[in-house]
Amino acid sequence: MTPTMRTAEVKRRFLAHFESNGHTVVPSAPLPAIDDPNLLFINAGMVQFVPYFLGQQAAPFKRAVSVQKCIRTPDIDEVGKTSRHGTFFQMNGNFSFGDYFKEQAIPLAWELSTKPVSEGGYGLDPERIWATVYLDDDESIDIWHRTGLPLERIVRRGKADNYWSMGIPGPAGPCSEIYYDRGAEYGKEGGPEVDEDRYLEFWNNVFMQYEIADVKSKQEFRVVGELPAKNIDTGMGLERMASILQNVDNMYEIDEIRPLIDRAVELTGKRYGQGVSKVASESHPDDVRLRVIADHVRTSLMLIGDGVTPSNEGRGYVLRRIMRRAIRAVRLLGYEDPALPELLPVARDAMSPSYPELAEEFERISQYAYAEEEAFRSTLRAGTTILDTAIADTKKAKAKELSGDKAFQLHDTYGFPIDLTLEIAAEQGLKVDTEGFRRLMAEQRSRAKADAKARKSGHADLSAYRSALEDGGAVEFTGYAEVSRESRVRALLGAPGRVEVAGLGEIVELVLDSTPFYAEGGGQQPDTGLITVGGGRAEVLDVQQPVPGLIVHKVKIVDGEIRVGEAGFAEIDTERRRAISRAHTATHLVHQTMRNFLGESATQAGSMNAPGRLRFDFNTPQAVAPSVLHDVEQQINEVLMQDLEVRAFLTSQAEARAMGAMALFGEKYGDVVRVVEVGDYARELCGGTHTPSSGHLGLVKILSEASIGSGVRRVEALVGMDAFRHLAKEHLLVSRLAELYRVPNEQVAERVEQTVSQLRDAERELEKLRAQLVLGGAAALAAQAKDLRGVAYVGTEAPEGAAVNDVRTLAQEVRGMIAADRPAVVAVVSRANGKASLIVAINGAAKSRGISAADLVKGALSGRGGGNADLAQGGGLPAEEAPNLLVAVERALADA
């Protein structure tokens, strides 16, 4: 074994070993788990193979090997505290789909682990390897023993450790984990059951051989029987193996992560490795924070690289939380300046040997990362201000503890970390009600878990669709080449499940053997039309693909009845299809042209292609200038005038990328992809329908551009006749304005600006006149002040519609005109929009008498209103109550 094997080499050897043993190398899927409604991110190497394990699709290969990018966050608080927890990690896996089983899986793992480095293996010492197996899995014990592992280093463990399932009805089976003894300096002797820091798990072989049902938990279920085809699913933690081969204490010190720790040490002036033990759980707090920084910065790089951007929901929220934890950890180590510009390039250099696209896309990645850090620094500043106020209020109340409610509000509303709240409060001599904070956090988590459980219908709810797919295989889509065809009804699905017949007025889901109807996908809306079967006719309302390969038509029976097995004729609404196709081709042109003007980072983040209109979302950190939008629109329409041929063809994913075809971040593509070209202008991977040439679009008119989230902008546009009709309406409007102003069309904008300016000037003059009207009688009001038990009282009503600021100024003006040594109270009511308001102002002499403006307002308004002892206001009562408010103030002074 060599201590210098780089992580990229560990990855290469794994792929080479299994490729040489008949496995197909499958690239890592992007981190966003787009095919599974239950996952935000891919969290295991087998996720992209789930349809094969569940039997939803036939595997295109018998054996596969991959190194899959993964994200797991449930144990995020453990990051840095153990040798094995990381939010981003890479899972090496070898898979068999009904091919080999235990007899080959175990020796294949043993061979790679122990084979000398000079022969392409990892060179682990066989005397330090342990294995665990499920309690009654004697077969695996026998295979391990025959392979070369002595019985004393094979440990039986229960379901919690050595039985795998997805937590739902379906495939399951025992597993066998492989551990490496790192030596006495890492913990107690006795095997994996005694100490999993010393005995580090690096490989798990799952033997998928049973079908389970009645699943209550991952340990409570009923085994139905054996699967017809047994499968192998393994996972070898790349970082864990690298830590063993590089002879470092934990995964944070391997070559892909340690450079980040070293750079953070340089920035903060801290020292790494202050602990007296090699055990990660006994680390110094500074070491833990340095590891958190390294792990989270690397994770952020990988997530943004795969198209995730910071936001307040879903994947974007997870990314935001990870980034903020890293930024917070840097701050807690004493570094106050922006840290990501110093750390992210280090992560890029460490990871790009395995993922060269990170270097190619770094400009885009860094823009989002640096903007998010700056935004969070602002949040920290704002949160600190709010916390300072809360601390002052707590001290004023002579309390010793900041409430859990306030700590939770800071965390939940402002994203202010609890660690920072604790730190700042301690500096001020205060504790924080952490129990109350944790209770509120637990309640929030419970709500989130309940929501997730409600959403987790997943695979079980798709049984009827899977049954329809299994009966006849994938539905052939013929809509690229035709708009109608003869077909046969394969299945009907109603509310109770599969049905044999559907009658007049019923709405059901209909499956054909083949169809020209496009199922909604890739931002393109579905086709509509008619399906005629015998004496029945069905109106197609929607078309979806609930499981890969199955196209389902949601239909309403408008005539007769339809039966399963009958032949029919399917015909789409061609006008709608053409209008949608124009919008989809226009979207490709908008995408390419935005990149032409804004750079390669302006990548698509979503789209909607509807008849005659489109919505295009794209990543960019700043608003697009109106002049740029104008240029984008002009260039697109110039492309239309060239009438470029639109061509679609199938090719390999590697060839498509080589020719520069754009792919969407987060999308998972197969080995064979469909490329759509608009001449040499735009080239993109796409499964949608398009026009024969760019000239068929006629016209593209961009309507608007706006932000829809952090770093994501949206353009909306019209295409074809819809764009023409919009421009015609605008032309009529401009012509009518030109007629009213009696100027040429090109001067309308100038005249409208002049009119708006004149109106604003007139409004300002009107405001001045209103203010003069309100304030003009201030001296007379002061002179007429009543004497109420030694207090000069003025009660009056402002002119109706007077602005609040003018009413407040009137009260203050009258107060100022009464002698300063004479206690004075001025009450002014006003009416606006059907409501009455009250403002009370008092002077210093009145305050010395114990009179409070706030008390007078609240007394008149039954507790409502706000302000201070000198000046207060309130309102909300019906306008006719205005005189009664003055009476209430006067009565309060007379009774004082």
C-alpha positions, 0 to 999 in steps of 0.5 A, spaced: 500 500 500 502 507 498 500 513 502 500 517 496 495 515 491 491 521 489 483 520 490 482 521 482 487 515 482 483 511 487 477 512 482 480 510 476 482 504 479 475 502 481 472 503 474 478 499 471 477 493 475 470 492 474 470 494 467 476 489 466 471 484 469 465 485 464 462 491 467 459 497 463 462 504 465 456 509 467 457 516 468 455 519 474 448 522 474 447 530 476 446 531 483 439 534 483 435 527 483 430 529 477 427 522 476 425 521 484 419 525 487 422 523 494 429 526 493 432 533 493 439 530 491 442 523 489 444 520 496 447 513 494 450 510 488 444 506 486 439 511 485 440 512 478 439 505 477 432 504 481 428 503 475 432 497 473 432 494 480 424 496 481 423 492 474 420 499 471 425 498 465 429 493 463 437 494 464 441 496 458 446 492 461 447 486 465 453 489 469 455 496 471 460 500 475 460 508 476 462 513 481 456 517 483 456 524 486 452 524 492 449 529 497 447 527 504 445 532 509 441 529 515 447 528 519 450 535 517 451 537 525 456 531 525 460 534 519 467 535 522 466 531 528 467 524 526 472 521 521 466 519 516 461 524 515 461 529 509 455 532 506 458 531 499 461 524 497 463 520 492 460 513 492 464 507 487 459 502 486 458 495 482 452 493 480 449 486 477 442 486 474 440 478 474 447 476 472 452 475 478 451 474 485 454 473 492 459 468 489 462 473 485 461 480 488 465 478 494 471 476 491 471 482 486 471 486 492 476 482 496 481 482 489 481 490 488 482 491 496 488 486 497 491 486 490 498 489 490 498 497 487 503 495 482 498 490 479 492 495 479 489 494 486 489 498 492 494 493 496 490 493 503 493 488 508 489 482 508 490 481 516 487 488 517 480 487 513 474 485 517 467 483 514 460 483 517 454 479 515 447 479 516 445 474 522 443 468 518 447 469 512 451 463 512 452 463 505 456 469 505 460 467 511 462 461 507 464 465 501 468 470 505 472 464 509 473 461 502 476 467 499 481 468 504 478 472 511 478 468 517 472 466 521 474 470 527 474 477 523 467 475 520 461 478 524 454 477 524 450 483 525 442 485 525 437 488 521 439 495 523 446 494 520 446 489 515 439 488 512 438 493 506 431 496 503 428 502 500 423 503 506 418 501 501 415 495 498 419 492 493 426 489 493 431 488 499 436 483 502 442 482 507 448 486 506 456 485 507 460 491 509 467 491 509 472 494 514 479 496 515 483 496 522 486 502 522 490 501 528 490 501 536 491 509 536 484 510 533 480 506 538 479 500 542 480 493 539 474 488 538 472 489 531 466 493 528 461 492 533 466 495 538 469 501 535 467 504 528 472 509 528 478 504 529 474 499 524 473 504 518 467 501 513 469 502 506 465 498 502 458 495 503 455 489 498 448 489 498 445 482 496 438 484 493 434 477 493 427 478 497 421 482 495 418 485 502 411 488 503 407 490 509 413 495 511 413 499 517 420 501 518 427 499 515 427 493 520 419 491 520 417 488 514 414 481 511 418 477 506 414 475 501 419 471 497 425 471 493 426 475 487 425 472 480 432 475 478 437 477 484 441 483 484 448 486 486 448 493 489 455 495 492 457 502 495 465 503 496 466 510 499 471 514 495 473 518 500 474 513 506 478 509 501 482 515 499 483 516 507 486 509 508 490 509 502 493 516 503 494 514 511 491 520 514 486 520 520 480 522 516 476 524 510 477 531 511 485 530 510 485 527 503 488 530 497 481 533 495 479 536 501 486 538 506 488 544 501 481 547 503 483 546 511 490 549 509 488 555 506 483 556 512 488 556 517 492 561 513 486 566 513 484 565 520 491 564 523 489 558 527 492 551 527 490 545 525 491 538 529 490 541 536 487 535 539 491 530 543 488 524 539 487 521 532 480 520 534 475 525 530 470 525 535 475 528 540 477 533 536 479 541 538 473 545 536 477 549 531 479 543 528 471 541 527 470 548 524 476 547 519 473 541 517 466 544 516 469 549 512 473 545 507 467 540 507 461 545 505 465 549 501 467 543 496 459 541 497 457 548 495 462 548 489 459 541 486 452 543 487 453 550 483 457 546 478 451 541 477 446 547 476 443 548 483 443 556 485 441 558 492 434 560 494 429 559 500 426 552 498 428 545 496 435 544 493 437 551 493 435 552 500 440 546 502 445 549 498 444 556 502 444 552 509 451 549 507 454 555 504 452 559 510 454 554 515 461 555 512 461 562 512 459 562 519 465 557 521 470 562 518 467 568 522 467 564 528 474 562 527 476 570 527 476 571 519 471 577 518 473 578 510 469 575 504 472 568 505 469 564 498 474 568 493 479 565 497 477 558 498 473 556 492 478 556 487 482 551 492 476 547 492 476 547 484 483 546 483 482 540 488 476 537 484 477 538 477 482 532 476 476 528 477 471 533 474 474 538 469 467 541 467 468 545 474 474 549 471 470 550 465 464 553 469 468 556 474 466 563 472 459 561 473 459 558 479 463 563 483 458 568 481 453 565 485 457 563 490 460 570 492 453 573 491 451 569 496 456 570 501 455 578 500 448 577 501 449 573 508 454 578 510 448 583 510 444 578 513 449 577 519 449 585 519 442 586 520 441 580 524 446 583 529 442 589 529 436 585 531 440 581 536 443 587 539 436 590 540 433 584 543 439 583 548 438 591 550 430 589 552 432 583 556 437 587 560 432 592 561 427 587 563 433 585 568 432 578 565 438 573 565 436 569 559 434 571 551 428 568 550 428 561 545 422 565 541 427 570 539 433 566 538 428 562 533 426 568 530 433 570 528 434 563 526 428 562 522 426 569 519 433 572 518 437 566 517 441 568 523 445 562 526 444 560 533 451 559 534 452 566 533 446 568 537 449 564 543 456 567 542 454 574 542 449 573 548 455 570 552 459 576 550 453 581 554 453 576 560 446 573 558 444 566 557 440 563 551 433 559 552 436 553 548 431 548 550 425 553 548 429 554 541 430 546 540 423 545 542 421 550 536 426 547 532 423 540 533 416 542 532 419 545 525 422 539 523 416 535 525 412 539 520 417 538 515 417 530 516 410 530 516 410 534 509 415 529 507 411 523 509 405 526 505 409 527 499 412 520 499 407 516 495 413 515 490 413 508 488 407 505 491 402 510 488 405 508 481 403 500 481 397 501 476 402 505 471 407 500 472 402 494 470 400 497 464 407 498 462 409 491 464 403 488 459 406 491 453 412 495 454 414 502 452 409 506 448 412 508 441 412 516 440 411 517 433 409 524 433 416 527 430 414 524 424 406 524 424 400 528 427 395 522 426 395 514 426 392 508 427 393 504 434 390 500 439 387 501 446 392 497 451 389 500 458 384 504 461 385 507 468 380 510 472 379 512 479 379 505 482 385 502 478 385 499 471 378 498 468 375 495 461 370 500 459 369 507 459 362 511 457 360 517 455 362 523 460 367 519 464 374 522 465 379 516 464 387 515 463 388 511 456 394 508 454 395 506 446 400 501 443 403 507 440 401 515 439 403 521 436 401 525 442 407 529 445 407 528 453 408 534 457 416 534 458 422 539 457 418 545 458 413 543 452 406 543 454 402 536 451 398 535 445 391 535 445 386 532 440 381 526 439 382 519 439 376 515 436 375 508 437 369 504 434 363 508 436 366 512 441 370 518 441 375 521 446 377 528 447 384 528 449 385 533 455 392 532 457 398 527 456 403 525 461 409 520 462 408 518 469 413 512 469 419 512 464 416 509 457 409 509 459 405 515 455 398 516 458 392 520 455 387 523 460 381 523 456 374 525 456 369 520 453 364 525 448 361 520 444 359 512 445 364 508 449 371 505 449 373 498 450 380 496 452 383 492 446 379 496 440 383 499 435 382 506 434 385 513 430 389 518 434 389 525 431 392 531 435 390 538 434 395 540 429 394 548 430 396 547 437 402 543 435 405 548 430 404 554 435 407 550 441 413 548 436 414 555 434 415 557 441 420 551 443 424 553 437 424 560 439 426 558 446 432 555 443 434 561 440 433 565 446 437 561 450 443 561 445 442 569 444 442 570 451 449 566 452 451 570 446 450 577 450 451 575 457 456 569 457 456 562 457 454 562 465 447 565 462 444 557 462 437 555 462 434 554 469 427 552 466 422 554 461 415 553 458 413 552 451 405 554 450 401 555 443 404 562 441 408 564 447 414 562 451 417 563 458 425 562 459 428 562 466 436 563 466 441 563 471 445 570 471 446 574 477 444 581 475 438 584 471 439 584 464 439 592 461 433 594 456 438 595 451 441 588 451 434 585 451 433 590 445 439 587 442 437 580 443 430 581 440 433 584 434 438 578 433 433 573 434 429 576 429 435 576 424 436 569 425 428 568 423 429 572 416 435 567 415 430 561 415 435 556 417 433 549 417 431 546 424 434 539 424 433 533 429 438 527 430 440 522 435 447 521 437 452 519 443 452 523 449 459 524 448 459 526 440 453 531 442 458 534 447 464 534 442 460 538 437 458 543 443 450 541 444 448 545 450 445 540 455 441 543 461 444 542 468 441 537 473 438 533 467 440 526 466 441 524 459 442 517 456 448 514 452 444 516 446 441 523 446 437 527 441 440 533 438 436 539 435 440 544 431 437 551 428 442 552 422 449 553 425 446 558 430 443 554 436 445 546 438 441 543 444 440 536 447 432 536 446 426 531 446 421 536 444 418 538 437 420 544 433 419 547 426 422 545 420 426 552 419 427 558 423 422 562 418 416 559 420 417 562 427 415 569 423 416 574 429 419 573 436 417 579 441 420 579 448 415 582 453 418 582 459 424 580 464 424 580 471 427 576 477 424 570 480 429 568 485 436 569 487 440 569 481 435 567 476 431 571 471 425 570 467 424 572 460 417 572 457 415 572 449 410 571 444 411 568 437 408 568 430 401 571 430 401 572 437 407 576 437 404 580 431 397 581 434 401 584 440 405 589 436 398 591 432 395 592 438 401 596 441 401 600 434 393 602 435 394 604 442 400 609 439 396 611 434 391 613 438 395 617 443 398 620 437 392 623 435 390 625 442 396 629 442 396 631 435 404 629 434 407 624 430 407 617 432 415 617 434 414 623 438 408 620 443 413 617 448 416 624 449 409 627 450 407 622 455 413 623 459 412 631 459 405 629 461 407 625 467 412 630 469 407 636 469 402 631 473 408 630 478 409 638 478 402 639 479 401 634 485 407 637 488 404 644 488 397 641 490 401 638 496 404 645 498 397 648 498 394 643 502 399 644 507 398 651 507 391 650 508 392 645 514 398 649 517 395 656 516 391 656 522 396 654 527 397 661 530 390 662 531 389 655 534 394 656 539 391 663 541 384 659 543 387 654 547 383 652 553 385 651 560 384 644 563 386 644 570 392 648 568 394 645 562 393 649 555 389 644 551 387 645 543 383 640 540 381 641 532 380 637 526 384 638 520 381 639 513 378 632 510 383 628 506 389 632 509 396 628 509 398 624 515 405 628 515 401 635 515 397 633 520 403 631 525 406 637 523 400 642 525 400 638 532 407 640 533 406 647 530 401 649 535 405 646 540 411 650 539 406 656 539 404 655 546 409 658 552 414 653 553 413 653 561 406 652 560 403 645 560 400 644 553 396 638 550 395 639 542 390 633 539 388 633 532 383 629 528 383 627 521 379 623 516 381 620 510 378 614 506 372 613 511 377 612 517 378 617 523 385 618 526 388 622 532 395 625 533 397 628 540 403 632 541 405 635 548 410 639 551 416 638 556 412 642 561 406 637 560 410 631 561 413 634 567 406 633 570 406 626 568 402 627 562 403 622 556 401 623 549 401 615 548 397 614 554 392 619 551 392 616 544 391 609 547 385 611 552 381 615 546 382 609 542 381 603 547 388 601 547 390 602 540 396 607 537 403 608 538 408 613 539 412 616 545 410 621 551 411 627 546 408 625 540 403 619 539 398 617 533 393 612 532 386 610 528 382 605 524 375 608 527 370 610 522 370 617 520 364 619 524 368 618 530 373 623 529 369 628 534 368 623 539 376 622 539 377 629 541 372 629 547 375 623 549 382 626 550 379 633 553 375 628 558 382 625 560 385 631 561 379 634 565 379 628 570 387 628 571 
